[in-house]
């Protein structure tokens, strides 16, 4: 994986000065420490920049890279699987390659097929492609938003980058919080295009953005088939078919010229990945497991047993509450969003421990969204039954599930749908995201400033979510299926693949690869009827069936455990000086979201209510969210230049000095 940045003037009037723009790639140098370079066209109206993490063809795959004629240029962050077959097909058509790098197939495919080639790419990627003949720029993001890509209009130019900090490094670009987006985010609503900063957008998953003289056009190149033919197969057949596709997805993600490892917990997702890696004989597989201070969150015993069974080299990474508190601000600098727990910081520390051993890591993200693994889907089955029958015993079952699995499993303390008529009018069905928003309004709303709530009512946030979803697909869907679709399209790229994925890994120059979000595997999962995925007792039935003869019963039949860092870590976090400043009345009033006096009360109440109590957990989650919001405001709005300098490594400064010296000012070619 890599970092990318650049700028484009579609009017072809004026020019870009490389020396002024190079800090944009320096801001994401952590994503690619092996090389840094840029390309600018003759009139200096397009500049592509690249920071490389060299995993495939380290010597020959430098970027930006072009087709053989130099008419199409590319800077890409990601992996393209099956590229060797594609390369052979293109060579048979007369294309010539200068490297064996996977991403070099993209400009050649575009030369033949135009934007139609994007849907043919299999992998995790985000890239910028410049067509010099047409003077057009394309920003493209993979189907599921595994890799990030942001853009913003600034005067006559369009600027883009792998992270917000890259875009913010464009000269004189102002930063302002997007309160409308924050309102939705605090209610658990994530939109695939907006960001926490006003006017900076993210390329939606499965879309491309075309920038030309005619303007900016956002188009989907792929959409998930929800209403297609359902596979009516028995569980054993489903398990066998899923296992075959899963093995291929893992095999593809072992490619490259650098060591590949895996995260390993006690859950069936990561255990399945490690088992498949070992079966493919990928050599000395290294697996890494977190261990927290809280023994109730310790997954090392089962992970160690699976490591022994599969024969992998197992590493346990101890992460204390103090380490979570000390590294929280750094992990936020990389994730760039407010968060609800320190679990992303734990991932940051885990990936840092992996870095000396491997350069790429296979992870289990995406399994719960594609295979209905979260407890909320089973909760919703009971809520549907309660709504249809109104029987008391169903309500009792719901209460038992909530008491047994609790909010740490992602369950809401709800025994019935809230404002059912209003929600179904908006969505055409009842997604869990709506229940989550209405429930959080009741629980967290009392800590918000009144004018913030009045300016951004929750109904507006729900309607904005509905606006980005294809109504013709949602209408009439079983509620749990609609919830799964929304999770995959919105929640997953906005939070899990960011704070719990790409950003924490790339902060340590580690590439994350996600077999559960493989094209073919996901398409198969969404063709299955809900009954083939989950019951009221368990989810991920295809994966559990696939692993029945591979992994021990205590793994493939084990309960779903949501990855969550100790809530008690918040007590340690609140003692850090940067949190004291972030939660000070002045900081809170400046952002204008939370009520200062109520946050002060919450800080006192956590001394009374234990971390593992219902109220104690809620208070600590809310304080984490508030502190992170105000820290993000300080880092990216109030003091971005200062923070960018503080987080910049000395090695990055040396590389930047070299690039700036190379980029002597030149007069652009005449038009």
C-alpha positions in Angstrom: 0.0 0.0 0.0 1.0 3.6 -0.5 0.1 7.2 -0.1 -1.0 9.5 -2.9 -1.7 13.1 -3.4 -2.1 15.6 -6.2 -3.8 18.5 -7.8 -5.5 19.2 -11.2 -6.7 22.4 -13.0 -9.5 21.2 -15.4 -9.7 24.6 -17.2 -6.0 24.3 -18.2 -5.7 27.9 -17.4 -3.0 28.7 -14.8 -0.4 26.3 -13.5 0.6 24.4 -10.4 3.9 24.9 -8.6 5.3 21.5 -7.5 7.5 22.9 -4.7 4.5 24.4 -3.0 2.4 21.2 -3.3 5.0 18.6 -2.2 4.0 18.9 1.5 0.8 17.1 0.4 2.7 13.9 -0.1 4.9 14.5 2.9 1.8 14.5 5.1 1.2 10.8 4.2 4.8 9.6 3.9 4.1 7.1 6.7 1.9 5.2 4.1 4.9 4.7 1.9 8.4 5.0 3.5 10.3 3.2 0.7 10.2 5.8 -2.0 8.7 9.2 -2.8 8.2 10.8 -6.3 5.9 12.9 -8.4 5.0 13.6 -12.0 3.7 16.8 -13.6 2.4 17.4 -17.1 3.9 19.9 -19.5 1.5 22.8 -18.9 1.8 22.1 -15.1 -2.0 21.7 -14.8 -1.8 18.2 -13.4 0.5 16.8 -10.7 0.5 13.3 -9.3 2.5 12.4 -6.2 3.3 9.1 -4.6 4.8 7.7 -1.4 5.5 4.0 -1.9 5.4 0.9 0.3 7.2 -1.5 -2.1 5.5 -4.9 -1.8 5.3 -6.1 -5.5 8.4 -5.6 -7.7 10.2 -3.4 -5.3 12.9 -2.4 -7.8 10.7 -1.8 -10.9 7.3 -0.6 -9.7 8.0 3.1 -9.0 5.1 5.5 -9.2 3.6 7.6 -10.7 3.5 5.2 -13.6 2.1 5.4 -17.1 1.2 3.4 -20.2 3.9 2.9 -22.8 3.1 6.1 -24.7 2.9 8.3 -21.6 -0.7 9.5 -22.4 -2.2 8.0 -19.2 -0.6 8.4 -15.8 -1.4 6.8 -12.5 -0.7 7.1 -8.8 -2.2 4.1 -6.9 -2.6 3.0 -3.3 -3.4 -0.7 -3.2 -3.2 -4.2 -4.5 -4.6 -5.6 -7.8 -5.1 -9.4 -7.5 -4.9 -11.7 -10.5 -2.8 -9.0 -12.3 -0.4 -11.5 -14.0 -3.2 -13.0 -16.1 -4.4 -9.5 -17.0 -0.9 -8.4 -17.9 -0.5 -11.5 -20.2 -3.8 -10.6 -21.9 -2.8 -7.0 -22.5 0.6 -8.0 -23.8 -1.1 -10.3 -26.3 -2.9 -7.2 -27.5 0.3 -5.3 -28.0 0.7 -3.5 -24.7 4.2 -3.3 -23.3 5.1 -3.1 -19.6 8.2 -1.7 -18.0 7.7 -3.6 -14.6 6.1 -6.5 -13.0 4.1 -4.3 -10.6 0.5 -5.1 -10.2 -0.9 -1.6 -10.6 0.8 -1.1 -14.0 -2.1 -2.9 -15.6 -4.5 -0.1 -14.7 -3.4 2.6 -17.2 -3.2 -0.1 -20.0 -6.7 -1.4 -19.1 -8.0 2.2 -19.1 -6.4 2.8 -22.6 -8.5 -0.1 -23.9 -11.8 0.2 -21.9 -11.9 3.6 -20.4 -13.9 3.8 -17.1 -15.4 0.4 -17.9 -12.1 -1.1 -16.7 -12.7 -0.1 -13.1 -15.3 -2.9 -12.5 -12.8 -5.5 -13.7 -10.3 -4.7 -10.9 -10.1 -7.2 -8.1 -8.5 -5.9 -5.0 -8.1 -3.1 -2.4 -7.3 0.2 -4.0 -7.7 3.9 -4.4 -6.1 5.7 -7.3 -5.9 8.9 -9.3 -5.6 8.4 -13.1 -4.9 11.3 -15.5 -5.8 11.1 -19.2 -3.6 13.6 -20.9 -5.3 13.4 -24.3 -8.7 14.3 -22.8 -7.2 16.4 -20.0 -9.4 14.5 -17.5 -8.7 13.2 -14.0 -10.3 10.1 -12.5 -10.4 9.4 -8.7 -11.4 5.8 -8.1 -12.0 3.8 -4.9 -12.5 0.1 -4.4 -15.9 -1.5 -4.0 -16.0 -1.5 -0.2 -13.9 1.6 0.6 -11.0 -0.4 2.1 -8.6 2.3 0.9 -9.3 6.0 1.5 -9.3 8.9 -1.0 -10.4 12.5 -0.4 -10.8 15.5 -2.7 -11.7 19.2 -2.5 -12.3 22.1 -4.9 -10.0 25.0 -4.1 -10.4 27.9 -6.5 -9.7 26.7 -10.0 -8.1 23.5 -8.8 -9.2 20.1 -7.6 -6.9 18.7 -4.9 -6.8 15.1 -3.6 -5.0 12.8 -1.3 -5.1 9.5 0.7 -5.9 11.3 3.9 -7.5 14.6 5.1 -4.1 15.8 6.3 -2.8 15.5 2.7 -5.6 17.7 1.3 -5.2 20.1 4.2 -1.5 20.6 3.2 -2.6 22.3 0.0 -1.6 26.0 0.4 -4.1 28.3 2.1 -6.9 25.6 2.3 -9.1 26.6 5.2 -10.5 23.9 7.6 -13.9 24.0 9.2 -15.9 21.4 11.1 -18.9 19.9 9.3 -21.5 20.0 12.1 -24.1 18.3 10.0 -21.8 15.3 9.5 -20.9 15.3 13.2 -24.6 15.2 14.1 -25.1 12.0 12.2 -21.8 10.5 13.3 -22.7 10.9 17.0 -25.9 9.1 16.3 -24.1 6.2 14.6 -24.9 7.4 11.1 -22.0 7.4 8.7 -22.3 8.8 5.2 -20.0 7.4 2.5 -19.1 10.8 0.8 -19.0 13.5 3.5 -16.2 14.0 6.0 -15.8 15.7 9.3 -14.4 18.8 7.5 -16.6 21.1 5.5 -16.2 21.0 1.7 -13.7 18.0 1.8 -15.4 14.9 0.3 -14.4 11.3 0.1 -14.8 9.2 -3.0 -17.7 6.8 -2.2 -16.9 3.1 -2.2 -17.5 1.5 -5.6 -17.5 4.9 -7.4 -15.3 7.1 -9.5 -15.1 10.9 -9.7 -14.4 12.3 -13.2 -13.1 15.8 -13.3 -13.0 17.6 -16.6 -13.7 21.0 -18.2 -17.4 20.1 -17.9 -17.2 19.8 -14.2 -17.2 17.1 -11.5 -19.1 13.9 -12.1 -19.6 11.1 -9.4 -20.6 7.8 -10.9 -20.9 4.2 -9.5 -19.0 1.6 -11.4 -20.3 -1.3 -9.2 -23.3 -1.9 -7.0 -24.2 -4.8 -4.8 -26.8 -7.2 -6.2 -29.5 -7.5 -3.4 -32.5 -8.6 -5.4 -30.8 -11.2 -7.6 -31.4 -14.9 -7.6 -31.1 -16.5 -4.2 -29.1 -19.7 -3.9 -31.4 -22.3 -2.5 -28.8 -24.8 -1.3 -28.5 -26.8 1.8 -26.1 -25.7 4.6 -23.4 -28.3 3.7 -23.3 -27.2 0.1 -23.2 -23.5 1.1 -20.3 -24.3 3.4 -18.4 -26.1 0.7 -19.0 -23.4 -1.9 -18.0 -20.7 0.6 -14.9 -22.5 1.7 -13.7 -22.8 -1.9 -14.2 -19.0 -2.6 -12.7 -18.1 0.8 -9.5 -20.2 0.1 -9.1 -18.5 -3.2 -9.5 -15.0 -1.6 -6.8 -15.8 0.9 -4.5 -17.3 -1.7 -4.7 -14.2 -3.8 -3.8 -12.0 -0.8 -0.5 -13.8 -0.2 1.1 -12.3 -3.3 4.0 -10.0 -3.3 7.7 -9.9 -2.5 7.5 -9.1 1.2 6.5 -11.2 4.3 2.7 -11.5 4.9 1.3 -12.1 8.4 -2.2 -12.2 10.1 -4.0 -10.9 13.1 -5.3 -13.7 15.3 -8.0 -13.5 17.9 -10.3 -16.2 19.4 -13.0 -15.6 16.8 -13.8 -17.7 13.8 -13.0 -14.9 11.3 -9.3 -14.5 12.1 -8.8 -18.2 12.9 -10.2 -19.1 9.5 -7.8 -16.7 7.8 -4.8 -18.2 9.6 -5.9 -21.7 8.9 -6.2 -20.9 5.2 -2.8 -19.2 5.1 -1.2 -22.3 6.7 -3.0 -24.6 4.2 -1.6 -22.6 1.3 1.9 -23.3 2.6 2.8 -19.6 2.5 6.0 -20.4 4.6 6.6 -19.1 8.1 3.2 -17.5 8.8 3.4 -15.1 11.7 0.2 -14.4 13.7 -0.3 -11.5 16.2 -2.7 -11.4 19.1 -3.5 -8.6 21.5 -3.7 -9.0 25.2 -5.3 -6.3 27.4 -5.1 -5.6 31.1 -8.7 -6.8 31.5 -8.7 -10.7 31.7 -12.3 -10.8 30.5 -11.1 -9.5 27.1 -8.2 -11.9 26.9 -8.3 -14.0 23.8 -4.8 -15.4 23.9 -5.6 -18.9 25.1 -7.8 -19.9 22.2 -5.6 -18.0 19.8 -2.5 -19.9 21.1 -4.3 -23.2 20.7 -5.2 -22.4 17.1 -1.7 -21.2 16.4 -0.4 -24.6 17.6 -3.0 -26.5 15.5 -2.1 -24.6 12.3 1.6 -24.5 13.0 2.0 -20.7 12.7 4.6 -18.5 14.6 2.5 -16.9 17.3 3.3 -13.5 18.8 1.3 -12.0 21.8 1.3 -8.2 22.0 0.5 -6.9 25.5 -1.3 -3.5 25.5 -1.9 -1.8 28.9 -4.5 0.8 29.7 -1.6 3.3 30.1 -0.3 2.5 26.6 -3.9 3.0 25.2 -4.1 6.4 26.9 -0.6 7.5 25.9 -1.1 6.6 22.2 -4.7 7.8 21.8 -3.8 11.1 20.3 -1.4 9.6 17.8 -4.0 7.1 16.6 -6.5 10.0 16.2 -4.0 11.9 14.1 -4.1 9.0 11.7 -7.8 8.1 11.8 -9.0 11.8 11.6 -12.4 11.1 13.1 -14.1 11.2 16.5 -14.2 7.7 18.1 -16.1 5.8 20.8 -13.5 3.6 22.3 -9.7 3.1 22.4 -9.9 -0.1 20.3 -8.4 1.7 17.3 -5.5 2.7 19.4 -5.1 -0.9 20.3 -4.9 -1.7 16.6 -2.3 1.0 16.2 -0.2 -0.7 18.9 -0.8 -4.1 17.4 0.3 -3.1 13.9 3.4 -1.3 15.4 4.4 -4.6 16.9 3.9 -6.4 13.6 6.0 -3.9 11.6 9.5 -5.5 12.3 8.2 -8.9 11.2 5.9 -8.4 8.2 5.0 -5.7 5.6 1.4 -6.9 5.0 -1.2 -8.3 7.3 -4.4 -10.3 6.5 -7.4 -9.3 8.7 -10.9 -10.5 9.4 -12.8 -7.2 8.8 -15.9 -7.6 6.6 -17.0 -11.0 7.8 -19.7 -9.7 10.1 -21.2 -7.3 7.6 -21.3 -9.8 4.7 -22.4 -12.8 6.8 -24.7 -11.2 9.4 -22.3 -11.9 12.3 -23.2 -9.0 14.6 -25.6 -9.6 17.5 -27.7 -6.7 16.2 -28.9 -8.8 13.3 -30.2 -11.5 15.7 -31.7 -8.7 17.8 -33.5 -7.4 14.8 -35.0 -10.8 14.0 -36.6 -10.8 17.5 -37.7 -7.2 17.1 -39.4 -8.2 13.8 -41.1 -11.1 15.5 -42.2 -8.8 18.4 -43.7 -6.3 16.0 -45.6 -9.0 14.0 -47.0 -10.9 17.0 -46.7 -8.7 20.0 -46.3 -11.8 22.2 -44.9 -11.3 25.6 -42.5 -14.2 25.4 -40.7 -12.6 22.5 -40.2 -9.4 24.5 -38.7 -11.6 27.3 -36.3 -13.2 24.8 -35.2 -9.7 23.7 -34.5 -8.7 27.3 -32.6 -11.8 27.9 -30.4 -11.3 24.8 -29.7 -7.7 25.8 -28.8 -8.7 29.4 -26.7 -11.6 28.2 -24.7 -9.9 25.5 -24.9 -6.3 26.5 -24.0 -3.1 24.7 -20.4 -4.2 24.2 -21.8 -6.7 21.6 -23.3 -3.7 19.8 -26.8 -4.3 21.1 -29.2 -1.4 21.9 -31.3 -1.5 25.0 -34.5 -1.6 22.9 -37.4 -4.1 23.1 -39.4 -2.5 20.2 -38.8 -0.4 17.1 -38.9 3.4 17.8 -41.1 5.6 15.6 -41.7 2.8 13.2 -44.0 4.6 10.9 -41.6 7.6 10.5 -38.6 5.3 9.8 -40.4 3.1 7.2 -41.7 6.2 5.5 -38.1 7.4 5.1 -36.4 4.1 4.2 -39.1 1.8 2.9 -38.0 -0.7 5.7 -36.6 -0.5 9.2 -32.8 -0.6 9.3 -31.0 -1.0 12.6 -29.1 2.2 11.9 -32.4 4.1 12.4 -33.0 2.4 15.7 -29.4 3.2 16.7 -29.8 6.8 15.9 -33.1 7.2 17.7 -31.8 5.3 20.7 -28.6 7.4 20.9 -30.7 10.5 20.7 -32.4 9.5 23.9 -29.2 8.4 25.7 -26.6 11.0 24.4 -28.8 13.9 23.4 -28.9 15.2 26.9 -25.2 16.0 26.7 -25.5 18.1 23.6 -26.0 21.9 23.4 -29.6 22.7 22.7 -28.8 24.9 19.7 -26.8 22.1 18.1 -29.7 19.7 18.4 -32.2 22.3 17.1 -30.0 23.1 14.2 -29.5 19.5 13.2 -32.6 17.4 14.1 -32.2 13.6 14.1 -34.9 13.2 11.5 -32.8 15.3 9.1 -29.8 13.0 9.7 -32.0 9.9 8.9 -33.2 11.5 5.7 -29.7 12.3 4.6 -28.7 8.7 5.2 -31.7 7.6 3.1 -30.7 10.0 0.3 -27.4 8.1 -0.3 -29.0 4.7 -0.4 -30.8 3.3 -3.4 -34.5 3.3 -2.3 -35.5 0.8 -5.0 -33.1 -1.7 -3.4 -34.1 -1.1 0.2 -37.9 -1.1 -0.2 -39.4 -4.4 0.8 -36.2 -5.9 2.0 -36.2 -7.9 5.2 -35.0 -5.4 7.9 -31.9 -7.4 8.8 -30.9 -7.6 5.1 -31.3 -3.8 4.8 -29.2 -3.3 7.9 -26.5 -5.5 6.5 -26.4 -3.5 3.3 -26.2 -0.2 5.2 -23.5 -1.6 7.4 -21.4 -2.6 4.4 -22.0 0.6 2.5 -21.7 3.2 5.3 -20.5 2.0 8.7 -17.8 -0.3 7.5 -15.8 2.2 5.3 -16.4 5.1 7.6 -15.3 3.5 10.9 -14.2 -0.1 10.9 -12.0 0.2 7.9 -10.6 3.5 9.1 -10.1 3.6 12.9 -9.9 -0.2 13.1 -8.1 -0.9 9.8 -6.2 1.0 7.2 -5.2 4.1 9.1 -3.7 2.3 12.1 -1.9 -0.2 9.9 -0.6 2.4 7.5 0.5 4.6 10.4 3.1 1.9 10.9 3.7 1.3 7.2 1.8 -2.1 7.3 -0.5 -3.0 4.4 -3.9 -4.5 5.4 -5.5 -7.1 3.1 -9.1 -8.2 3.7 -10.1 -11.6 2.2 -13.7 -11.4 3.5 -14.2 -8.4 1.2 -13.1 -10.2 -1.9 -15.3 -9.4 -4.9 -16.4 -13.0 -5.6 -16.8 -14.0 -1.9 -19.0 -11.0 -1.1 -21.1 -11.4 -4.2 -21.8 -15.0 -3.2 -22.7 -14.0 0.4 -25.3 -11.5 -0.7 -26.9 -14.0 -3.1 -27.8 -16.2 -0.1 -31.2 -15.9 1.6 -31.1 -14.5 5.2 -32.0 -18.0 6.6 -28.7 -19.3 5.2 -26.7 -16.6 7.0 -28.1 -16.4 10.5 -30.7 -17.6 13.0 -31.8 -16.0 16.3 -29.0 -17.8 18.0 -25.9 -17.3 15.8 -24.7 -15.7 12.6 -22.0 -16.4 9.9 -23.5 -19.8 9.2 -21.6 -20.3 5.8 -18.2 -19.6 7.5 -19.0 -21.8 10.5 -20.0 -24.6 8.1 -16.9 -24.1 6.0 -14.7 -24.4 9.0 -16.5 -27.3 10.7 -13.8 -29.8 9.6 -10.9 -27.4 9.8 -11.1 -25.7 13.2 -12.1 -27.0 16.7 -15.7 -26.7 17.8 -14.9 -24.0 20.4 -13.8 -21.8 17.4 -16.3 -22.4 14.6 -19.2 -22.7 17.1 -17.9 -20.0 19.4 -19.8 -16.8 20.2 -19.2 -13.5 18.4 -16.9 -11.2 20.4 -16.9 -7.6 19.3 -13.4 -6.1 19.3 -13.5 -3.6 22.1 -10.7 -2.2 24.3 -11.2 -2.1 28.1 -13.7 0.6 29.0 -11.5 1.1 32.1 -8.8 2.5 29.9 -10.9 5.7 29.7 -10.2 6.4 33.3 -6.5 6.4 32.5 -7.1 8.4 29.3 -9.0 11.2 31.2 -5.9 11.8 33.4 -3.8 12.8 30.3 -3.2 16.5 30.0 -4.3 16.6 26.4 -7.7 15.2 27.4 -8.0 17.8 30.2 -7.5 20.5 27.6 -9.8 18.8 25.1 -12.6 18.7 27.7 -12.1 22.1 29.1 -15.1 24.4 28.9 -13.3 26.7 26.4 -12.6 23.8 24.0 -16.1 22.5 24.4 -17.8 25.8 23.7 -15.6 26.5 20.7 -16.7 23.3 19.0 -20.3 23.9 19.9 -21.6 20.3 20.1 -21.5 19.3 23.8 -22.8 21.2 26.8 -19.7 22.0 29.0 -21.4 21.7 32.3 -22.8 18.3 31.5 -19.4 17.0 30.4 -18.0 18.2 33.8 -20.7 16.3 35.5 -19.9 13.2 33.5 -16.2 13.4 34.5 -17.4 13.4 38.1 -19.9 10.6 37.7 -17.3 8.1 36.3 -15.7 8.2 39.8 -19.0 6.8 41.1 -20.2 4.3 38.4 -17.8 1.4 37.7 -16.5 1.0 34.2 -18.4 -2.3 33.6 -21.7 -1.0 34.8 -24.3 0.0 32.2 -24.2 3.7 33.2 -20.5 3.7 33.7 -19.9 2.2 30.2 -22.2 4.8 28.6 -20.6 7.7 30.4 -17.1 6.6 29.4 -18.1 6.0 25.8 -19.6 9.5 25.6 -16.5 11.1 27.2 -14.2 9.3 24.7 -16.4 10.6 21.9 -16.3 14.2 23.2 -12.6 14.2 23.9 -11.8 12.8 20.5 -14.0 15.3 18.7 -12.2 18.2 20.4 -8.8 16.7 19.8 -9.7 16.3 16.1 -10.8 20.0 16.0 -7.4 21.0 17.6 -5.3 18.9 15.2 -7.1 19.6 11.9 -8.8 22.9 12.3 -7.1 25.1 15.0 -3.5 24.0 14.8 -3.0 21.9 11.7 0.4 23.3 10.6 1.8 22.9 14.1 0.6 19.3 14.5 1.7 18.3 11.0 5.2 19.5 11.9 5.1 17.7 15.2 4.0 14.4 13.7 6.4 14.6 10.8 9.4 12.2 11.1 13.0 13.3 10.4 13.3 10.8 7.6 10.3 12.4 5.9 11.8 15.8 6.2 15.0 14.6 4.5 13.0 13.1 1.6 11.0 16.2 1.3 14.1 18.4 1.1 15.4 16.2 -1.7 12.2 16.5 -3.7 11.9 20.2 -3.2 15.5 20.7 -4.3 14.8 18.6 -7.4 11.6 20.6 -8.2 13.3 23.8 -9.2 10.8 26.5 -10.5 10.2 26.2 -14.2 8.1 28.0 -16.7 5.1 25.9 -17.8 4.9 25.0 -21.5 2.7 27.4 -23.5 -0.8 26.1 -24.2 
